Structure formats: C-alpha cells, structure tokens
C-alpha cells in the first residue's frame, strides 16, 4: 500500500493528502464531524493539528486516527479488491 507523506487540514473538514506513489488530492471527512470522538474537531485548533503518526496513520491525538489505506481508497475511488487482487481469488478458492 502507498504510504502517506503529507497531510494538510482544509476548511469544512477536508484533508489534502499526498502519498509516496504520487497520488494526491482532497478527501471530505465532513460526514464524521461532530459525531462521537470526532466532536473534538469542533475546536478548529484541534482539527488543524492533524499529522501523520508513527504507524503512518492520519492522526489528531492518541485517541483519534484514521486508516491511511481507507483514505487512499476514498481518494482514488479504488475498492479493496482493486488494491488487493488476491481478495478476488481467495474468495473463490
């Protein structure tokens, strides 16, 4: 899986991401804002504190992080089967 190299917070709960395979772009996370642990994003300084964590997760704190693989798939509109072709053959085996 490609690894995230850069993340920048954007207005309206969007993130700009750049991965090591050259893919970059914006992901809309507004559907998460204000729900559960993501209520912390209501504080603008907290949301702007996004970073890439030690395990390459997209992180705001020790309690809030998102999987970089799922964000990559959201960004590229690829499915797990696109990313992992063995998933297709493994189901039929």
CORZI-V105959 format. One record per helix or strand. SS is the DSSP state (a for helix, b for strand). FROM is the first residue (numbers start at 1). LEN is the number of residues. If there is no record, write none. Layout:
ss:SS from:FROM len:LEN
ss:SS from:FROM len:LEN
//
This chain:
ss:b from:4 len:7
ss:b from:14 len:6
ss:b from:24 len:5
ss:a from:36 len:7
ss:a from:44 len:5
ss:b from:51 len:2
ss:b from:58 len:2
ss:b from:65 len:2
ss:a from:68 len:9
ss:a from:80 len:4
ss:a from:86 len:7
//
